[in-house]
Amino acid sequence: MKLGESLAYSPSSLSDLDFICGMDEVGRGCGAGPVVTAAVILPRDFRSSILRDSKKLSDKQRNEAYKIIVNNAISIQCNAGSVSDINSLGINTTTFNTMRKCLSELSVKPEHILIDGTEWDEKENINNITLVPKGDDTYMCIAASAIVAKVRRDEYMCKLHNMFPEYKWDSNKGYLTKDHISGLIEFGATKYHRTQFIKNFIK
């Protein structure tokens, strides 16, 4: 898929539905900062050539796409799972909790939910969920949710960078890049670090 082509609104099997929610998370594999989940319902007739996998967009394109989503979405919810929760509950449980919170807070009840990835909470028995591997480059609503989560998490990590510039969170956003690891080795961990993710880099 190239810029200039619109992603699909939904699978053909759901073509008669008006309120399809896309959901995705950002920051699952980071060594610092929250995991952020967003849920987005777009109008059925909405089209945009810029909405796709947020990792394939430049910062400028992503911010432009974010504004388009906010101005056109039927409903948006975004929630963060804290580092404290990640450290105590684990990344999977924390991620699923933020997803459930997003769904419960949507102003419009979705008829179906498309989630990027291959996992969903086994405790949940929701029959209107479809898991879509690489869904953020397949369906517009999932791409939109990933963009919302990415923009909001990036903004937060840049604020944390101002407090802890030694980890270079303005550029690595909490992922364990070389500069982040160097900061960990030299300065140790902060309360914004995930203990299980960084245990190999601190004494």
N, C-alpha and C positions, 0 to 999 in steps of 0.2 A: 504494500500500500504506500502510495506517495502523497506528499502534500499536494493538495489540489483535488483529491478524491475524498468523498465523504465516507465515513464508516457506516455500517448498517445500523438501523435503529434497533432491531431485535432479530432473533432467529425467525425464520419463516413460519415456524410452528406457533409463534406468538403474535403473528401479524394482525390479529383482531383486537389486541389489547392496547389501551391508551396510556396506562400508567405503569411503565416498566422502570424499575429502579436499578441503577448500576451501583456497585459497591467495590471499593478497593482500599488497600492500606499502603502506607508509605513509612519507611523507617524500620521495618521488621529486622533487618540484618545489621543495624547500627550498633556501635559500642557505647553511644551516649545519646541522650534525649529520648523523647517519647515515641511511641508508635502512634500514628495518626490515621484514622479511618474516615472516609467520607461516603455518603450515600446521596445520589442525585437522580431525580426524575426529570427528564427532558420532554418537551412537547413532541407528540407523535410526528408532526410535520417539520420539526426542526432539522436543519442541515448545516454543517459547518465543515469546511475542508481542513481546518487547523486542529480539530479535536482528534487526538490519537495518543498513543503511548507517550506519557509525559517525558520519558527518558530520551525520546527522539526529538524533543523540542528544545530550542534555545531558551534561555531565561526570558528573553524578550517575547518570544512566541508563546511561552507558557503563561506569562502574565497577561498577554493579549487574550489568550484562550480563557483564562480565569475570568476576566471581565465579561466575555461573551456568555459564559456559563451562568454567572451571577445575574446577568441581565435577562436571561431567557429561561432559566430553569423553573419548573413548576414547584419543586421543593428541593432544598439542600439541607443536609445536616452533616456536621463534622465534629468529631470528638477525638480526644487524645487519651491514650493509656499511659499513665505516668511511669517514670523510672522506678518509683517505689513499688508500684503494682507489678512491673516486669520482674523486679528482683525478688518479690515475694510469691507471685503467682505463676511466673513464667511467661514467655512471650506469646505462646499459643492462647492461653486463657485470657490474657490481657487483650489480645487482638480481637478475639471473639466477643469479649465483653463490650469493647468499643463499637463493634459492628451491631450488636443487639441494641445498644443505646441509640445509635444513629437511626436504626429502623423504627424504634419506638417513638422517636421524636419527629419523624417526618410529618409535615402538615397534611399530606395526602397519603392514604393507605395504598401501597403498591399492589398491583394485581400479580406481578411476578418480579422476582429479584434475580439479577445476574451478578455473580460474584467472580472476580478475577481469581484464578488459582485452582487448586485441586483439593482443598481441605475446607471442611465446615465442622462446627462443633457437633460431636456425636451425640451429645445430650439433647440437641435440638432436633425436633421432628417437624420441620417446616417443608411442606410438599410443593411450595411454589418457588423454590430456589433452584437455580441451575448454576453449577460451577463451570467456568469457562477458562481453561488454560490460555494464557496470552490474551485474555479478554480485553485488556486495555488497548489493544491494537486491532480489535475485532468489532466491538460495539461502542457507539458514541457515549452511551450513558456510563459505561465502565471507564472509558477514557476520561470523561468529565469528572468522575469521582476521584480518579488518580491525580488529575491536575489540581483539583481543589485541595486534596490532602497534601500534595507536594508543595504547593505554594504556601499554604498555611504553616506547614512544618518548617520549611526553609526560612520563613520569616522569623519563627520562634528561635531556630538555631542561630540565626544571625544576631538576635538579641542576646542569647547566651554567650556568643563570641565576644560581645562587648564586655562581659563580665570575666571571661576566661580566654583571653586572646592567645594564650600559649598553645591551645589545641587546634587552632585554625578552623574552627567550626563554621566560619563564614564561607569557606570553600569546600570543606569535606562533609559538612552537615552532620557530623557525628559518626560517619563511616570510618572504619579503622584503616585509614590511609597511612602512608609513611610518616607524614607530618603529625598526624594525630597520635600515632604510636610513639613517636619521638617525644611528644609532650607528656604522654603518660609515663614514660621511662624517667624523664627528668623531673616532673612535678608531682607525679602520683595521680590518684583519682579524685574526682569531685563527687558531690551528691547526685550529679546528673549522669554519672557513668553507670552502666549495667554490669553488675559484679560478675556474672557468669560469662559475659562476653569479653571481659578485659583481663581475666585472671591470669592469662599467660604472659601479660605484659607488665605486671606490677609485682613487687615483692611482698 
